[in-house]
Amino acid sequence: MIENKTIAIINFKRIHLLTKILDRILFLNKNNNYKVILIHQDGSARTKIKLKKKYQSKIKIFYTYYPKNWSPFKKIALNYIKASRYCFETLKSELCHFIEDDIFLADDYFNFSEFILKKFKNDNSFFGCNAFSKEPYNEKKTHLYSKFFYGIGKGWSINKNRYFTIKKLWNNKFINSSDNAIDGPIETFIKQNGCFVVMPICSRCIELPTNGLNTSILSHKKYFSDMKKSFVKKNITIDDYKYTFFSQYKWRKDCIKYKGKYFHLFCNFIKKIYRLFKF
């Protein structure tokens, strides 16, 4: 059993969602030994009092504020950097789960993620574990997972060794760039180095309908609905988790099944040659 492990929650103002997510995480953490931290950005005095009264004894809370003219992506990046540094450098965590304030978790989210992190810990091509899917729920597939040539997001987890990779990617140049979405350099690294992430065939999380940076309640109805229809509502035992290559998984066109490091590196090489001679 891994003793030193952390849950990092990233939040911007939305206290009505945050309390729901926090209560869910603390409920799931009853039988685990996770240290829970919260990065709460731009909260009001009233919000701070509410958080302190209800959660101060259960979690570590950091309050962040940034100049109004800064990009929201830059602010999020700084929140993630603060959270990851505290988890892996101050707390010396062996693993960390990163969860934003609109991600509702399945009963076995932590069991599943920790199983994957432990199983592939010594595989140099493994980057991390995601929780999402929009494949229709199928009880016969609730225990299945697969490897993907893709990035991270929506409830993701990493081992300590990958923190040091991310620390280099989230450098000052990245923070001050025009495109500083936290997942961008990570996905680029994964695809340039032939790495993979693991995702379940049926989703271990739901993104709650909100108007955020990348989604809106009105224009993303199907997206929210598909995740909800995929969600696993029962607890799966660790002994039942099983790898599959052949199960269907349609997230986005650029999310493809992992076929091995050298296969994807070769494909990258062919694409470079094609672009070179195309012009």
C-alpha positions in Angstrom: 0.0 0.0 0.0 1.3 3.5 -0.9 1.3 5.5 2.3 2.1 9.0 1.0 -0.5 10.1 -1.6 -2.3 13.3 -2.3 -5.5 14.7 -3.8 -5.2 18.3 -5.3 -8.4 20.2 -6.0 -8.2 23.3 -8.3 -11.1 25.7 -7.8 -12.1 29.2 -9.1 -14.8 30.9 -7.1 -17.6 28.3 -7.9 -18.4 27.5 -4.2 -21.7 25.8 -5.1 -19.9 23.2 -7.2 -16.8 23.1 -4.9 -18.7 22.0 -1.8 -20.4 19.2 -3.7 -17.1 18.0 -5.1 -15.3 18.3 -1.8 -17.9 16.4 0.1 -17.8 13.6 -2.5 -14.0 13.4 -2.3 -13.9 13.4 1.5 -16.6 10.6 1.5 -14.5 8.5 -0.9 -11.4 9.2 1.2 -12.9 7.8 4.4 -11.2 4.4 3.9 -8.1 5.8 2.2 -5.1 7.7 3.5 -5.0 10.6 1.1 -3.9 14.1 2.1 -6.3 16.6 0.5 -5.3 20.1 -0.6 -7.4 22.8 -2.2 -6.3 25.7 -4.3 -9.1 28.3 -4.1 -8.7 31.2 -6.5 -10.4 34.6 -6.1 -12.7 33.6 -3.3 -14.7 36.2 -1.3 -14.3 36.8 2.4 -17.6 35.0 2.9 -16.4 32.0 0.9 -13.2 31.8 2.9 -15.2 31.8 6.1 -17.4 29.0 4.8 -14.5 26.9 3.7 -12.6 27.4 6.9 -15.6 26.5 9.1 -16.5 23.3 7.2 -13.2 22.0 5.8 -10.2 23.5 7.6 -9.7 20.5 9.9 -9.9 18.0 7.0 -7.9 19.6 4.2 -5.1 22.1 3.5 -6.4 25.2 1.8 -4.4 27.7 -0.2 -5.9 31.0 -1.4 -4.6 32.5 -4.6 -5.2 35.9 -6.2 -3.8 37.2 -9.5 -3.9 40.5 -11.6 -7.2 40.8 -13.4 -5.5 41.3 -16.8 -3.7 38.0 -16.7 -5.0 35.2 -18.9 -7.3 32.7 -17.1 -5.1 29.9 -18.5 -2.0 31.5 -16.9 -3.9 31.7 -13.5 -4.9 28.0 -13.8 -1.3 27.1 -14.7 0.0 28.8 -11.6 -2.6 27.1 -9.5 -1.5 23.7 -10.8 2.2 24.6 -10.3 1.5 25.6 -6.7 -0.5 22.4 -6.0 2.0 20.0 -7.6 5.0 21.6 -5.9 3.3 21.4 -2.5 2.2 17.7 -3.1 5.5 16.4 -4.5 8.1 18.6 -2.9 6.7 19.6 0.5 4.6 16.5 1.3 6.9 14.2 -0.6 3.9 12.4 -2.2 4.4 9.2 -4.2 1.4 10.0 -6.4 -1.2 12.8 -6.8 -4.7 13.0 -8.2 -5.6 16.4 -9.9 -9.3 17.2 -9.8 -11.0 20.4 -10.9 -14.0 21.8 -9.1 -16.6 20.4 -11.6 -15.4 16.8 -11.8 -17.6 14.4 -9.8 -15.9 11.0 -9.1 -17.1 7.4 -9.3 -17.0 5.1 -6.3 -13.9 3.4 -7.5 -12.1 6.4 -8.9 -9.2 6.2 -6.5 -9.0 2.4 -6.5 -8.9 2.4 -10.3 -6.4 5.2 -10.6 -4.1 3.9 -8.0 -4.2 0.4 -9.5 -3.1 1.9 -12.9 -0.4 4.0 -11.3 1.1 1.1 -9.5 0.8 -1.3 -12.4 2.7 0.9 -14.9 4.9 2.7 -12.5 8.1 1.2 -13.9 7.1 1.5 -17.5 9.1 4.4 -18.9 6.5 5.0 -21.6 3.6 5.4 -19.1 2.7 9.1 -18.3 -0.5 9.0 -16.3 -4.1 7.9 -15.7 -7.2 9.7 -16.9 -10.7 9.0 -15.5 -13.0 10.0 -18.4 -14.8 8.3 -21.3 -18.0 8.8 -23.2 -18.5 5.2 -24.3 -22.0 4.1 -23.4 -22.2 2.3 -20.1 -21.9 -1.5 -20.5 -21.8 -3.6 -17.3 -19.6 -6.1 -19.1 -17.0 -3.4 -19.8 -16.9 -1.6 -16.4 -13.7 -3.3 -15.4 -11.9 -2.7 -18.7 -9.2 -0.1 -19.5 -6.9 0.7 -22.4 -3.8 2.6 -23.4 -4.0 5.7 -25.5 -1.7 8.1 -27.4 -3.2 11.2 -25.9 -2.9 13.9 -23.2 -4.3 14.5 -19.7 -7.4 16.1 -18.2 -10.7 15.9 -16.3 -9.5 14.0 -13.3 -6.0 12.8 -13.9 -3.3 11.2 -11.8 0.5 10.8 -12.0 3.3 9.1 -10.1 6.1 11.2 -8.6 8.6 10.5 -11.5 6.2 12.3 -13.9 6.1 15.4 -11.7 9.7 16.1 -12.5 8.8 15.9 -16.2 5.9 18.3 -15.8 7.9 20.7 -13.7 10.3 21.2 -16.7 7.3 21.6 -19.0 5.6 24.2 -16.8 8.5 26.6 -16.9 8.6 30.4 -17.0 8.6 30.4 -20.8 5.4 28.4 -20.8 3.7 30.4 -18.0 4.3 33.7 -19.9 3.4 32.3 -23.4 0.2 33.2 -25.2 -0.9 29.5 -25.1 -0.5 28.4 -21.5 -3.2 25.8 -21.1 -1.7 23.2 -18.7 -2.4 20.2 -20.8 -0.8 21.5 -24.0 2.9 20.9 -23.3 2.1 17.6 -21.6 0.3 16.2 -24.7 3.1 17.4 -26.9 5.7 15.6 -24.7 3.6 12.4 -24.7 3.3 12.4 -28.5 6.9 13.4 -29.2 8.2 10.7 -26.9 5.9 7.8 -27.8 4.3 7.7 -24.3 0.8 6.7 -23.3 -1.9 7.4 -20.8 -4.5 4.9 -19.5 -8.3 5.5 -19.5 -11.2 3.3 -18.5 -13.7 2.2 -21.2 -16.6 3.4 -18.9 -16.1 6.7 -17.2 -14.9 7.2 -13.6 -15.9 10.8 -13.6 -18.6 13.2 -14.7 -17.9 16.8 -15.7 -20.8 18.7 -14.2 -22.6 21.1 -16.6 -21.1 24.5 -16.2 -20.1 27.5 -18.2 -16.3 27.3 -18.1 -13.3 28.3 -20.2 -13.8 25.4 -22.7 -17.5 24.4 -22.2 -20.9 26.0 -22.0 -24.1 24.4 -20.7 -26.1 25.3 -23.9 -23.6 24.3 -26.6 -22.1 21.2 -24.9 -25.3 19.4 -23.9 -24.4 16.2 -25.8 -20.9 16.2 -24.3 -22.1 16.4 -20.8 -24.8 13.8 -21.5 -22.4 11.3 -23.1 -20.1 11.4 -20.0 -23.0 10.9 -17.7 -24.3 7.9 -19.8 -20.8 6.3 -19.5 -20.5 6.8 -15.7 -19.9 3.7 -13.5 -22.1 3.8 -10.5 -20.9 0.7 -8.7 -17.7 -0.2 -7.0 -15.4 -2.5 -9.0 -12.8 -4.5 -7.1 -9.1 -4.1 -8.0 -8.8 -7.8 -8.9 -11.3 -7.3 -11.7 -9.5 -4.5 -13.7 -8.4 -5.8 -17.1 -6.6 -4.3 -20.1 -8.3 -4.4 -23.5 -7.1 -3.2 -26.9 -10.1 -4.0 -28.9 -12.9 -2.2 -27.0 -14.3 0.8 -28.9 -13.3 4.2 -27.6 -14.4 7.4 -29.4 -13.4 10.5 -27.5 -11.8 12.7 -30.1 -10.2 12.0 -33.5 -6.8 12.6 -32.0 -7.3 10.2 -29.2 -6.1 6.9 -30.6 -5.2 3.5 -29.2 -1.6 3.1 -28.2 0.2 0.6 -30.4 3.7 0.9 -28.9 6.4 3.5 -28.5 8.3 2.8 -31.7 5.2 2.5 -33.8 4.1 6.0 -32.8 7.6 7.5 -33.1 7.8 6.0 -36.6 4.4 7.5 -37.5 5.7 10.9 -36.2 8.7 10.6 -38.4 6.6 9.8 -41.5 4.4 12.8 -40.8 7.5 15.1 -40.6 8.8 13.7 -43.9 5.4 14.2 -45.5 5.1 17.8 -44.4 8.7 18.5 -45.5 8.1 17.3 -49.1 4.5 18.6 -49.3 5.8 22.1 -49.5 
